[in-house]
Amino acid sequence: MSELLQVQRVLIANRGEIARRLIREFKSLGIETVSVFSEPDQGQPWVEEADYSAYLNGRTVAETYLDANRVIGVAMDAGCDAVHPGYCFLAGRLDFAELANQANMAIIGSDPRALARVVDRQSVRRVARELGIPLIPASDPISAEQDPVGIGAQLGFPLFVKTMVGDVIRRVDSLDRLAAVANEVRALGALVSGDSTIVLERAVDKLRACGTVVVADRYGSIVHLGETDGSLQYDFHSWVEEVGEALVGSTLHARLGERSVELARGLGWIGVGKVRWAITPDGGAYLLGFTPRLTTGYELAEQVHGIDLINTQFRVHIGERLGWEQADVKLERHGVQLRIFPFRAGATGAVEGEIERLVLPTGEHLAVEAGTAEGQPCTEDTDPLLVKITVTGPTRHAALVRARAALEELVIEGVETNREFLLEILAEPSVWRGQYNTHTLEEWIASERNRAS
């Protein structure tokens, strides 16, 4: 063990349920934790649950959690020797990893050299092309000085405008909207990652958005944990995510797993990541990209496979071997995760309120993570992900039954949420038959809104 990296105090550079989970994990390992918080988050539970807390001196996400210099400065002032960025904000950002490296601060979950190879979409596409992995037509990187309109006209519509670094994405259906949307995405990219470079990608309708979780250590061992399906999404945020072989069938499951491992190996990846796929109605699979971090639905892999993915990520980071092989991973259960957000159909801004009452479901085959607590505000500056409910079952049908039962137990008062919509979604025959795609939820909500008006 003497050659392994040593971590004594870690800064949790995130908020909400992932901050609470990380605090519990590191405490179980005997590692001290420091939480960070913005002005509206000062009363949130993770602030008190850490050993220490540090105010980021600001209100908005941009001036607090997304400020890489400020976060590293706080970590240094707090005497931390490592930072864990969770699964959003600074996670997967190369500039943050480089700043941390200059400060001699380890970033748990991001090997800087491996990260540099995967944050560039073009680099990922080049490796995928060499491996013969099918790709959706896309442009080369488009800098701030270049005009995207002519490039978009050549690719054809509809299009997705995406940042080169990070996860900012917008859909464009006509040429006259492209310039405005491109400017919006560039501005958001500069805010989120400091990089305003964009790419254009053909939007494939009626696709399923899937992802294969891969875990790799520093010694060449790589395994995949099967596919998750986050196609039931609204405004590019998945409300429901599932994992299980029944989602794609045994043949495609095996192919996606093999291809994902090949891509991770070709990129020299180390840690926990996800290979993102577009599954077309005819069973075709096209690479969407590589997410170099934990993703929101990490508990799905944990509950279905009976592993601690956060602990595995940490063990890989300090230099331990993975300790298990692909043959040890058997997808014998089905998992469903439901995500609760403040929501009102037709709302043009953030749905605000205060959590007056919160009752979480309990029971077997169930994992519940809450990112907030009673008495806490919901505003445009607080975490929109309030609660995650993850259930498993021997079959997809059993998992969906348990998911709906858990959702019926959930009580949130004081702010409108998507709970009632989720209950209705889980009663839809098409969802039970698995007949949905990335447009299904938005179309369903739009039709419900029209009926109500």
C-alpha positions as a printed Julia matrix, in Angstrom:
453×3 Matrix{Float64}:
   0.0     0.0     0.0
   2.98    2.35    0.42
   3.1     3.16   -3.29
  -0.55    4.24   -3.37
  -1.51    7.91   -3.34
  -2.56    9.18    0.08
  -5.62   11.41    0.58
  -6.35   12.94    3.98
  -8.75   15.8     3.25
 -10.91   16.28    0.15
 -12.93   19.25   -1.06
 -16.36   18.32   -2.45
 -16.7    20.73   -5.39
 -20.4    20.11   -5.95
 -23.77   20.33   -4.22
 -27.01   18.42   -3.76
 -27.32   14.66   -3.52
 -23.91   13.93   -5.06
 -22.21   16.1    -2.43
 -24.04   14.22    0.35
 -23.11   10.84   -1.12
 -19.44   11.82   -1.5
 -19.29   13.1     2.07
 -20.63    9.77    3.35
 -18.21    7.81    1.19
 -15.09    9.69    2.26
 -16.1     9.65    5.91
 -16.39    5.85    5.69
 -12.79    5.82    4.4
 -11.56    7.99    7.27
 -10.96   10.98    4.98
 -11.96   14.48    6.1
 -14.36   16.43    3.89
 -14.84   20.1     3.1
 -18.09   21.18    1.47
 -18.53   24.37   -0.55
 -21.67   26.45   -0.82
 -23.1    29.56   -2.42
 -25.28   32.16   -0.72
 -28.65   30.48   -1.48
 -27.25   27.07   -0.48
 -25.98   28.06    2.96
 -28.68   26.07    4.8
 -28.56   22.95    2.64
 -27.84   19.61    4.36
 -24.46   18.89    2.77
 -23.05   22.09    4.29
 -23.51   20.68    7.79
 -22.74   17.05    6.97
 -19.13   17.68    5.93
 -16.37   18.04    8.54
 -15.78   21.6     7.37
 -17.52   23.99    5.0
 -16.35   26.93    2.89
 -18.4    29.83    1.5
 -17.73   30.53   -2.16
 -18.78   34.18   -1.74
 -21.4    34.51   -4.44
 -24.97   33.78   -5.42
 -25.03   32.37   -8.93
 -23.57   29.1   -10.17
 -21.3    31.0   -12.55
 -19.58   32.97   -9.8
 -19.33   30.05   -7.36
 -19.39   26.38   -8.36
 -18.23   27.05  -11.94
 -15.34   29.33  -10.94
 -12.37   26.97  -11.19
  -9.89   29.47   -9.73
 -12.11   30.16   -6.74
 -12.71   26.47   -6.02
  -9.01   25.6    -6.19
  -8.2    28.6    -4.0
 -10.71   27.44   -1.39
  -9.28   23.91   -1.5
  -5.77   25.25   -0.89
  -6.93   27.51    1.94
  -8.74   24.55    3.56
  -5.6    22.4     3.49
  -7.06   19.82    1.1
  -4.84   17.46   -0.86
  -7.62   16.44   -3.28
 -10.85   17.65   -4.86
 -13.81   15.59   -6.04
 -15.95   17.49   -8.58
 -18.87   15.05   -8.57
 -20.65   14.63  -11.9
 -21.28   18.16  -13.17
 -19.94   21.71  -12.9
 -16.14   21.28  -12.98
 -16.13   17.52  -13.55
 -14.56   16.7   -16.88
 -13.16   20.2   -17.37
  -9.56   20.19  -18.53
  -8.86   23.76  -17.4
  -9.88   22.8   -13.88
  -7.64   19.72  -13.94
  -4.73   21.84  -15.16
  -5.27   24.45  -12.44
  -5.38   21.7    -9.83
  -2.2    20.17  -11.2
  -0.42   23.52  -10.92
  -1.55   23.73   -7.3
  -0.38   20.15   -6.63
  -4.0    19.22   -5.94
  -5.31   15.82   -7.05
  -8.65   15.66   -8.87
 -10.38   12.42   -7.92
 -11.98   10.87  -10.99
  -9.94   12.72  -13.6
  -6.47   11.64  -14.64
  -5.28   14.86  -16.39
  -3.54   13.01  -19.24
  -6.5    10.71  -19.88
  -8.92   13.62  -19.6
  -7.03   15.61  -22.22
  -7.53   12.76  -24.68
 -11.3    12.54  -24.3
 -12.65   16.07  -23.77
 -12.03   16.94  -27.42
 -14.98   15.64  -29.48
 -12.88   15.53  -32.63
 -10.24   13.38  -30.94
 -12.92   10.93  -29.81
 -14.44   10.82  -33.31
 -11.0    10.22  -34.86
 -10.33    7.22  -32.61
 -13.85    5.9   -33.23
 -13.37    6.21  -36.99
 -10.11    4.26  -36.78
 -11.95    1.53  -34.87
 -14.78    1.42  -37.42
 -17.41    2.68  -34.97
 -20.35    4.31  -36.83
 -20.61    8.08  -36.41
 -23.41   10.6   -36.98
 -22.41   13.2   -39.6
 -20.93   16.28  -37.92
 -18.83   19.32  -38.72
 -15.25   20.05  -37.78
 -14.8    22.42  -34.81
 -16.2    25.89  -35.53
 -14.38   28.74  -33.8
 -15.91   32.05  -32.72
 -14.54   33.68  -35.88
 -16.24   31.21  -38.24
 -19.78   31.48  -39.6
 -21.76   28.27  -38.87
 -24.57   29.03  -41.33
 -22.85   27.81  -44.49
 -21.57   24.71  -42.7
 -25.05   23.97  -41.37
 -26.58   24.35  -44.81
 -24.22   21.68  -46.15
 -24.99   19.23  -43.32
 -28.75   19.7   -43.57
 -31.45   20.01  -40.91
 -32.42   19.34  -38.2
 -29.11   19.92  -36.4
 -27.7    19.87  -32.92
 -25.37   22.7   -31.95
 -22.94   21.39  -29.32
 -20.0    22.76  -27.43
 -16.68   21.1   -28.16
 -16.06   20.79  -24.42
 -18.86   20.11  -21.97
 -22.5    19.18  -22.43
 -24.19   22.3   -23.81
 -26.55   21.3   -26.62
 -29.41   22.93  -28.53
 -31.53   21.73  -31.45
 -32.08   23.79  -34.61
 -34.73   22.88  -37.18
 -34.22   25.64  -39.75
 -31.42   27.68  -41.28
 -32.82   31.02  -40.14
 -32.43   30.02  -36.46
 -28.91   28.65  -36.7
 -26.91   31.85  -36.15
 -28.86   32.83  -33.01
 -28.69   29.36  -31.48
 -24.98   29.05  -32.29
 -24.33   32.33  -30.45
 -26.33   31.09  -27.46
 -24.39   27.82  -27.29
 -21.07   29.63  -27.68
 -21.92   31.93  -24.78
 -22.98   29.04  -22.56
 -19.86   27.1   -23.53
 -17.65   30.02  -22.54
 -19.48   30.2   -19.21
 -19.44   26.5   -18.42
 -16.0    25.49  -19.69
 -14.23   28.6   -20.91
 -14.33   27.28  -24.5
 -16.76   28.78  -27.04
 -15.86   26.38  -29.87
 -18.9    24.54  -31.24
 -19.68   21.65  -33.57
 -22.78   20.95  -35.66
 -24.21   17.44  -35.72
 -27.12   16.01  -37.69
 -30.08   15.41  -35.4
 -31.47   11.91  -35.82
 -35.16   11.76  -34.95
 -36.82    8.9   -33.06
 -33.55    7.74  -31.55
 -32.95    6.19  -28.14
 -30.23    7.89  -26.1
 -28.2     5.15  -24.42
 -24.87    5.03  -22.67
 -22.45    2.26  -21.72
 -20.64    2.74  -18.41
 -16.95    1.81  -18.58
 -14.46    1.48  -15.72
 -10.71    1.33  -16.33
  -7.71    1.16  -14.02
  -4.11    2.27  -14.6
  -2.97   -1.26  -15.5
  -5.01   -1.86  -18.65
  -8.09   -3.52  -17.16
 -11.35   -2.19  -18.62
 -14.89   -3.48  -18.04
 -18.3    -2.23  -19.09
 -21.4    -2.29  -16.91
 -24.1    -2.43  -19.58
 -26.33    0.2   -21.14
 -28.44    2.87  -19.53
 -31.32    4.44  -21.45
 -32.14    8.08  -20.68
 -34.45    8.71  -23.62
 -37.39    9.95  -21.51
 -36.0    13.46  -21.27
 -37.26   17.01  -21.16
 -35.06   19.91  -22.27
 -32.15   17.42  -22.53
 -32.55   16.35  -18.87
 -33.54   12.71  -18.33
 -36.49   12.24  -16.01
 -36.27    8.45  -16.2
 -33.19    6.34  -16.77
 -33.03    2.56  -16.98
 -30.38   -0.13  -17.13
 -30.9    -3.7   -18.29
 -30.24   -6.04  -21.2
 -33.92   -5.95  -22.15
 -33.48   -2.35  -23.34
 -31.52   -3.25  -26.47
 -31.52   -7.06  -26.72
 -28.66   -9.47  -26.1
 -26.98   -9.06  -29.51
 -26.78   -5.26  -29.43
 -25.91   -5.35  -25.71
 -22.83   -7.47  -26.45
 -21.83   -5.29  -29.42
 -22.16   -2.01  -27.54
 -20.15   -3.39  -24.64
 -17.31   -4.58  -26.85
 -17.23   -1.34  -28.85
 -17.28    0.77  -25.67
 -14.31   -1.08  -24.21
 -12.45   -0.72  -27.51
 -13.08    3.02  -27.57
 -12.06    3.5   -23.93
  -8.87    1.55  -24.58
  -8.16    3.5   -27.77
  -8.54    6.76  -25.84
  -6.32    5.56  -22.99
  -9.12    6.21  -20.53
  -8.64    5.74  -16.77
 -11.51    5.9   -14.27
 -15.3     5.85  -14.62
 -16.85    7.15  -17.84
 -19.72    6.58  -20.21
 -19.78    5.97  -23.96
 -22.94    7.6   -25.36
 -24.88    5.97  -28.18
 -27.75    6.89  -30.49
 -29.89    3.79  -31.13
 -32.04    4.12  -34.25
 -35.39    2.34  -34.81
 -33.75   -0.17  -37.15
 -31.29   -1.22  -34.42
 -28.36    0.83  -35.67
 -25.94    2.22  -33.08
 -24.02    5.46  -33.66
 -21.5     7.04  -31.35
 -22.64   10.29  -29.73
 -19.59   10.91  -27.55
 -17.65   10.04  -24.41
 -18.5    11.45  -20.99
 -15.27   11.51  -18.9
 -16.82   11.42  -15.43
 -19.48    9.92  -13.25
 -22.94   10.57  -14.64
 -26.17   11.41  -12.83
 -27.44    7.83  -12.91
 -24.38    6.2   -11.33
 -26.58    4.49   -8.7
 -28.19    2.4   -11.43
 -24.94    0.54  -12.03
 -24.4     0.27   -8.29
 -27.82   -1.18   -7.52
 -27.97   -3.56  -10.48
 -24.43   -4.9   -10.11
 -24.04   -4.6    -6.34
 -20.9    -2.46   -6.54
 -19.86    0.85   -5.01
 -18.96    2.94   -8.03
 -17.8     5.94   -5.97
 -15.47    3.72   -3.97
 -14.23    2.03   -7.16
 -13.5     5.41   -8.7
 -11.48    6.4    -5.64
  -9.56    3.12   -5.52
  -8.62    3.47   -9.18
  -7.54    7.05   -8.52
  -5.11    6.15   -5.73
  -3.56    3.42   -7.88
  -5.27    0.17   -6.94
  -6.15   -2.46   -9.52
  -9.76   -2.85  -10.55
  -9.92   -6.32   -9.07
 -12.67   -7.7   -11.29
 -13.02   -8.71  -14.92
 -15.76   -8.62  -17.54
 -16.75  -12.18  -16.73
 -17.58  -11.02  -13.19
 -20.16   -8.52  -14.49
 -23.56  -10.1   -15.16
 -26.59   -7.99  -16.09
 -29.17  -10.13  -14.32
 -31.44   -7.42  -12.89
 -33.2    -4.35  -14.24
 -32.88   -0.89  -12.72
 -35.03    2.24  -13.03
 -34.14    5.71  -11.73
 -36.67    8.54  -11.38
 -35.52   12.16  -11.0
 -37.61   14.84   -9.33
 -37.26   18.45  -10.45
 -39.21   21.67   -9.78
 -41.54   21.77  -12.78
 -44.62   23.46  -14.16
 -45.7    22.79  -17.73
 -45.44   25.99  -19.7
 -43.27   27.84  -17.16
 -40.81   30.19  -18.88
 -38.39   30.48  -15.96
 -37.36   28.61  -12.86
 -40.19   27.18  -10.75
 -39.55   28.58   -7.29
 -40.78   27.83   -3.79
 -39.7    26.38   -0.46
 -39.69   22.74    0.55
 -42.37   22.73    3.25
 -42.68   18.96    3.59
 -40.51   16.14    2.27
 -41.29   12.45    2.85
 -39.01    9.97    1.09
 -40.02    6.43    0.12
 -38.43    3.49    1.92
 -38.21   -0.23    1.34
 -36.24   -3.07   -0.17
 -34.67   -2.88   -3.64
 -34.72    0.89   -3.27
 -32.07    3.63   -3.02
 -33.19    7.22   -2.44
 -30.96   10.29   -2.5
 -32.3    13.74   -1.62
 -30.29   16.84   -2.44
 -32.35   19.15   -0.27
 -34.41   19.18    2.93
 -37.48   20.72    4.49
 -37.23   24.48    4.87
 -34.84   24.88    1.93
 -35.52   27.16   -1.05
 -35.92   26.23   -4.7
 -34.74   29.06   -6.96
 -32.9    29.49  -10.24
 -29.67   29.5    -8.21
 -30.25   26.22   -6.32
 -29.85   22.65   -7.53
 -32.88   21.65   -9.65
 -32.39   17.94   -8.92
 -34.31   17.47   -5.69
 -34.6    13.69   -5.31
 -33.41   10.55   -7.11
 -35.24    7.26   -6.63
 -33.48    4.1    -7.87
 -35.19    0.71   -7.81
 -34.29   -2.74   -9.11
 -36.21   -5.86   -9.99
 -35.64   -9.27  -11.57
 -37.39   -8.01  -14.72
 -38.16   -4.64  -16.3
 -41.84   -5.08  -15.47
 -41.05   -5.69  -11.79
 -38.71   -2.69  -11.65
 -41.33   -0.37  -13.18
 -43.97   -1.58  -10.71
 -41.62   -0.86   -7.81
 -40.65    2.52   -9.27
 -44.26    3.66   -9.47
 -44.98    2.42   -5.94
 -41.97    4.34   -4.6
 -43.06    7.48   -6.45
 -46.53    7.24   -4.89
 -44.9     7.27   -1.44
 -42.89   10.4    -2.2
 -44.31   13.63   -0.76
 -42.97   17.06   -1.71
 -44.97   20.13   -0.67
 -44.23   23.81   -1.15
 -42.96   23.68   -4.73
 -44.46   22.22   -7.9
 -42.51   19.27   -9.28
 -42.67   16.72  -12.08
 -43.89   13.99   -9.68
 -47.46   13.91  -11.03
 -46.2    13.85  -14.61
 -43.92   10.93  -13.76
 -46.83    9.01  -12.23
 -48.78    9.48  -15.45
 -45.78    8.55  -17.59
 -45.35    5.31  -15.65
 -48.97    4.45  -16.43
 -48.5     4.87  -20.19
 -48.69    1.52  -22.09
 -46.09    2.73  -24.61
 -43.55    3.24  -21.8
 -44.2    -0.24  -20.45
 -43.67   -1.63  -23.94
 -40.46    0.36  -24.31
 -41.85    2.28  -27.28
 -40.42    5.74  -26.73
 -37.59    7.97  -27.89
 -35.93   11.27  -27.03
 -38.94   13.28  -28.26
 -41.65   11.25  -26.51
 -41.69   13.07  -23.17
 -41.66   16.59  -24.6
 -44.42   15.71  -27.08
 -46.49   14.11  -24.32
 -46.14   17.15  -22.02
 -47.02   19.49  -24.89
 -50.19   17.5   -25.63
 -51.14   17.47  -21.93
 -50.61   21.24  -21.78
 -52.79   21.76  -24.86
 -55.58   19.63  -23.37
 -55.43   21.58  -20.12
 -55.71   24.92  -21.93
